[in-house]
Amino acid sequence: QENKLIETSNLVYNILLVVGIGVAVVVSGILGIKFMIGSVEEKAQIKDQLIPFVIGCIVVFGAFGIWKIVVGLARQL
């Protein structure tokens, strides 16, 4: 039963991690292209959008790290 729970947790973790990485890559690519071709005003707006994007990436990938640590600790108990 525990092994099945760990396998399910790993599967969900891997799927969500791949989705998170994919979304981060697509959004950063879009912001990068907009920044390269944008006017001065658009570049300022993109810089303002970049702060929540970076914070979101830190939160998402930090949560994945915490999840792995918790699962690892639960496995040892």
PANUDREN-221252 format. One record per residue (C-alpha): residue in three letters; x, y, z. Coordinates in steps of 0.25 Angstrom, whole numbers, padded with zeros to 4 digits, always signed. Layout:
alaXYZ/...
This chain:
gln+0000+0000+0000/glu+0011+0010+0003/asn+0019+0006-0009/lys+0006+0009-0017/leu+0005+0023-0011/ile+0019+0026-0013/glu+0018+0022-0028/thr+0005+0030-0030/ser+0012+0042-0023/asn+0024+0041-0032/leu+0016+0040-0044/val+0008+0052-0040/tyr+0020+0060-0037/asn+0027+0057-0050/ile+0015+0061-0058/leu+0013+0074-0051/leu+0028+0077-0051/val+0028+0075-0066/val+0016+0084-0068/gly+0022+0094-0059/ile+0035+0094-0067/gly+0027+0095-0080/val+0019+0107-0076/ala+0031+0114-0070/val+0039+0112-0083/val+0027+0116-0092/val+0024+0129-0083/ser+0039+0133-0082/gly+0040+0131-0097/ile+0028+0140-0100/leu+0033+0150-0090/gly+0047+0150-0097/ile+0041+0152-0111/lys+0032+0163-0106/phe+0044+0170-0100/met+0053+0169-0112/ile+0043+0174-0122/gly+0036+0184-0112/ser+0036+0199-0111/val+0042+0206-0099/glu+0028+0207-0092/glu+0026+0192-0095/lys+0039+0188-0090/ala+0036+0195-0077/gln+0023+0188-0076/ile+0030+0174-0079/lys+0040+0177-0067/asp+0028+0179-0058/gln+0022+0166-0063/leu+0035+0159-0060/ile+0035+0161-0045/pro+0022+0152-0043/phe+0027+0142-0053/val+0040+0140-0045/ile+0033+0140-0032/gly+0023+0129-0038/cys+0035+0121-0043/ile+0041+0121-0029/val+0028+0117-0022/val+0025+0106-0032/phe+0039+0100-0032/gly+0041+0102-0018/ala+0028+0095-0015/phe+0033+0083-0023/gly+0046+0083-0015/ile+0038+0083-0002/trp+0029+0072-0007/lys+0041+0063-0011/ile+0047+0066+0003/val+0034+0062+0010/val+0032+0049+0002/gly+0046+0046+0005/leu+0044+0048+0020/ala+0031+0040+0020/arg+0038+0029+0013/gln+0048+0027+0024/leu+0037+0027+0035/
